Amino acid sequence: MTAIEVSEPDIQRAFDALKRDAEAGGYHLNPDTGFVNSLVRGLVTNQRRYGYPACPCRLASGKKDDDLDICCPCDYRDPDLDDFGACYCALYVTSAVLSGQQILSSIPERRPARAERKAKQPVQPASANPLSALPYPVWRCKVCGYLCAREQPPGICPICKVTKERFERFI
């Protein structure tokens, strides 16, 4: 496989966009800029290699549908922030970590094994459920939990900025 060249200006542009989006959504990037830039390099590399920003700390399959849960920001970011103060790759951190009130430690992998992910079936509402009579389906962002009722999920989540592939039908 040919090495993918990522220039410093590419990293800076991606870092600036990531930081802007994180702050707009109430999130914080790790204050270690050198560390964050290495993660950003991996995100840019994966974007160019696969066509999507797979987490550089996980092994991507190269199949977007199989990797949607690990596209940055991943589905596991918020639970990891709640439980450990940082996401799995430590790109995102909580205010407590940022202020030095919490020290980071290793973060266990939440992502189920591939076989478990394949076996998981989407939850379908029961037909007796009165909510199934709503005029529009309700879509849930798997990253931040944002809900919206409309024919299709939004192109981009207004809260965490992930794309529509990261939504699931909720009701």
Secondary structure as UniProt FT lines:
FT   HELIX           8..24
FT   TURN            25..26
FT   STRAND          28..29
FT   HELIX           33..50
FT   TURN            56..57
FT   HELIX           64..67
FT   HELIX           68..70
FT   TURN            75..76
FT   HELIX           77..84
FT   TURN            88..89
FT   STRAND          92..93
FT   HELIX           95..98
FT   TURN            99..100
FT   HELIX           114..119
FT   TURN            127..128
FT   HELIX           130..133
FT   STRAND          138..141
FT   TURN            142..144
FT   STRAND          147..149
FT   TURN            158..160
FT   HELIX           164..166
FT   STRAND          167..169
//
